[in-house]
């Protein structure tokens, strides 16, 4: 079982997404944030579930209606830690 750790940037992303959702879609904000954090928690039991990217990174696709979110992460300490590096909406361009 892997331990999920959020980087400072991923926590900032989650805060930014939460603020946007509360402002724009307050009725859906709690459910959507729960969906994101719940999907990331799945990495504890299934750390290889995300699709592989370059440089040893992986990307977890989190579906929400016709679009969704993606979380970029890496596996550290021989797969014992899933380090969540960034989280973004699928319609946002890039992670950086």
Phi and psi in degrees as GROMACS dihedral restraints (atoms count N, CA, C in turn):
[ dihedral_restraints ]
;  ai    aj    ak    al  type     phi  dphi    fc
    3     4     5     6     1   -90.4    20    10
    4     5     6     7     1   151.9    20    10
    6     7     8     9     1   -96.0    20    10
    7     8     9    10     1   132.1    20    10
    9    10    11    12     1   -92.0    20    10
   10    11    12    13     1   127.8    20    10
   12    13    14    15     1  -127.4    20    10
   13    14    15    16     1   132.1    20    10
   15    16    17    18     1   -94.7    20    10
   16    17    18    19     1   132.3    20    10
   18    19    20    21     1   -72.4    20    10
   19    20    21    22     1   165.6    20    10
   21    22    23    24     1   -59.5    20    10
   22    23    24    25     1   -39.8    20    10
   24    25    26    27     1   -64.9    20    10
   25    26    27    28     1   -39.5    20    10
   27    28    29    30     1   -66.4    20    10
   28    29    30    31     1   -38.6    20    10
   30    31    32    33     1   -65.3    20    10
   31    32    33    34     1   -38.6    20    10
   33    34    35    36     1   -64.5    20    10
   34    35    36    37     1   -40.3    20    10
   36    37    38    39     1   -61.0    20    10
   37    38    39    40     1   -44.9    20    10
   39    40    41    42     1   -63.2    20    10
   40    41    42    43     1   -39.9    20    10
   42    43    44    45     1   -65.6    20    10
   43    44    45    46     1   -42.9    20    10
   45    46    47    48     1   -62.2    20    10
   46    47    48    49     1   -45.4    20    10
   48    49    50    51     1   -63.8    20    10
   49    50    51    52     1   -40.2    20    10
   51    52    53    54     1   -62.5    20    10
   52    53    54    55     1   -46.9    20    10
   54    55    56    57     1   -60.3    20    10
   55    56    57    58     1   -43.2    20    10
   57    58    59    60     1   -61.3    20    10
   58    59    60    61     1   -47.5    20    10
   60    61    62    63     1   -64.3    20    10
   61    62    63    64     1   -41.3    20    10
   63    64    65    66     1   -63.2    20    10
   64    65    66    67     1   -39.2    20    10
   66    67    68    69     1   -71.6    20    10
   67    68    69    70     1   -43.8    20    10
   69    70    71    72     1   -95.0    20    10
   70    71    72    73     1   -35.4    20    10
   72    73    74    75     1  -138.7    20    10
   73    74    75    76     1    63.3    20    10
   75    76    77    78     1   -58.0    20    10
   76    77    78    79     1   -30.6    20    10
   78    79    80    81     1   -72.4    20    10
   79    80    81    82     1   -23.4    20    10
   81    82    83    84     1  -103.0    20    10
   82    83    84    85     1    -9.3    20    10
   84    85    86    87     1   -57.7    20    10
   85    86    87    88     1   -52.8    20    10
   87    88    89    90     1   -60.2    20    10
   88    89    90    91     1   -42.4    20    10
   90    91    92    93     1   -64.4    20    10
   91    92    93    94     1   -42.0    20    10
   93    94    95    96     1   -68.0    20    10
   94    95    96    97     1   -44.4    20    10
   96    97    98    99     1   -64.3    20    10
   97    98    99   100     1   -38.6    20    10
   99   100   101   102     1   -62.1    20    10
  100   101   102   103     1   -38.0    20    10
  102   103   104   105     1   -62.7    20    10
  103   104   105   106     1   -45.3    20    10
  105   106   107   108     1   -63.8    20    10
  106   107   108   109     1   -52.1    20    10
  108   109   110   111     1   -67.2    20    10
  109   110   111   112     1   -33.6    20    10
  111   112   113   114     1   -65.2    20    10
  112   113   114   115     1   -41.2    20    10
  114   115   116   117     1   -65.4    20    10
  115   116   117   118     1   -42.1    20    10
  117   118   119   120     1   -64.0    20    10
  118   119   120   121     1   -37.3    20    10
  120   121   122   123     1   -61.1    20    10
  121   122   123   124     1   -28.9    20    10
  123   124   125   126     1   -60.5    20    10
  124   125   126   127     1   -21.5    20    10
  126   127   128   129     1   -63.4    20    10
  127   128   129   130     1   -22.7    20    10
  129   130   131   132     1   -58.5    20    10
  130   131   132   133     1   -46.7    20    10
  132   133   134   135     1   -89.9    20    10
  133   134   135   136     1   -26.4    20    10
  135   136   137   138     1  -134.1    20    10
  136   137   138   139     1    68.9    20    10
  138   139   140   141     1   -65.7    20    10
  139   140   141   142     1   -18.5    20    10
  141   142   143   144     1   -95.3    20    10
  142   143   144   145     1     9.3    20    10
  144   145   146   147     1   -65.8    20    10
  145   146   147   148     1   -29.8    20    10
  147   148   149   150     1   -73.3    20    10
  148   149   150   151     1   152.6    20    10
  150   151   152   153     1   -74.8    20    10
  151   152   153   154     1   143.7    20    10
  153   154   155   156     1   -71.0    20    10
  154   155   156   157     1   141.0    20    10
  156   157   158   159     1  -115.5    20    10
  157   158   159   160     1  -171.6    20    10
  159   160   161   162     1   -79.2    20    10
  160   161   162   163     1   164.7    20    10
  162   163   164   165     1    59.8    20    10
  163   164   165   166     1    31.3    20    10
  165   166   167   168     1    75.9    20    10
  166   167   168   169     1    10.5    20    10
  168   169   170   171     1   -89.0    20    10
  169   170   171   172     1   160.2    20    10
  171   172   173   174     1  -134.2    20    10
  172   173   174   175     1   159.9    20    10
  174   175   176   177     1  -132.3    20    10
  175   176   177   178     1   121.5    20    10
  177   178   179   180     1   -95.8    20    10
  178   179   180   181     1   120.8    20    10
  180   181   182   183     1   -90.6    20    10
  181   182   183   184     1   127.8    20    10
  183   184   185   186     1  -118.3    20    10
  184   185   186   187     1   102.3    20    10
  186   187   188   189     1   -74.6    20    10
  187   188   189   190     1   140.1    20    10
  189   190   191   192     1  -147.8    20    10
  190   191   192   193     1    96.9    20    10
  192   193   194   195     1    66.4    20    10
  193   194   195   196     1  -130.9    20    10
  195   196   197   198     1   -84.4    20    10
  196   197   198   199     1    -5.2    20    10
  198   199   200   201     1  -136.9    20    10
  199   200   201   202     1  -137.1    20    10
  201   202   203   204     1   155.5    20    10
  202   203   204   205     1  -152.8    20    10
  204   205   206   207     1  -133.4    20    10
  205   206   207   208     1   162.1    20    10
  207   208   209   210     1  -135.5    20    10
  208   209   210   211     1   141.7    20    10
  210   211   212   213     1  -120.2    20    10
  211   212   213   214     1   122.7    20    10
  213   214   215   216     1   -92.3    20    10
  214   215   216   217     1   132.4    20    10
  216   217   218   219     1  -145.9    20    10
  217   218   219   220     1   165.7    20    10
  219   220   221   222     1  -129.9    20    10
  220   221   222   223     1   155.7    20    10
  222   223   224   225     1   -99.7    20    10
  223   224   225   226     1   125.7    20    10
  225   226   227   228     1  -117.4    20    10
  226   227   228   229     1   165.5    20    10
  228   229   230   231     1    50.8    20    10
  229   230   231   232     1    53.4    20    10
  231   232   233   234     1    55.7    20    10
  232   233   234   235     1    39.1    20    10
  234   235   236   237     1    83.2    20    10
  235   236   237   238     1     4.4    20    10
  237   238   239   240     1   -78.5    20    10
  238   239   240   241     1   -20.4    20    10
  240   241   242   243     1  -128.9    20    10
  241   242   243   244     1   129.1    20    10
  243   244   245   246     1  -101.3    20    10
  244   245   246   247     1   105.9    20    10
  246   247   248   249     1   -92.8    20    10
  247   248   249   250     1   109.3    20    10
  249   250   251   252     1   -79.7    20    10
  250   251   252   253     1   117.5    20    10
  252   253   254   255     1   -92.9    20    10
  253   254   255   256     1   -42.6    20    10
  255   256   257   258     1  -150.2    20    10
  256   257   258   259     1   155.1    20    10
  258   259   260   261     1  -136.7    20    10
  259   260   261   262     1   133.9    20    10
  261   262   263   264     1  -148.9    20    10
  262   263   264   265     1   163.4    20    10
  264   265   266   267     1   -74.8    20    10
  265   266   267   268     1   147.8    20    10
  267   268   269   270     1   -60.9    20    10
  268   269   270   271     1   -25.8    20    10
  270   271   272   273     1   -85.4    20    10
  271   272   273   274     1    -7.2    20    10
  273   274   275   276     1   -77.6    20    10
  274   275   276   277     1   148.1    20    10
  276   277   278   279     1   -92.5    20    10
  277   278   279   280     1   125.2    20    10
  279   280   281   282     1    62.5    20    10
  280   281   282   283     1   172.7    20    10
  282   283   284   285     1   -99.5    20    10
  283   284   285   286     1   -20.5    20    10
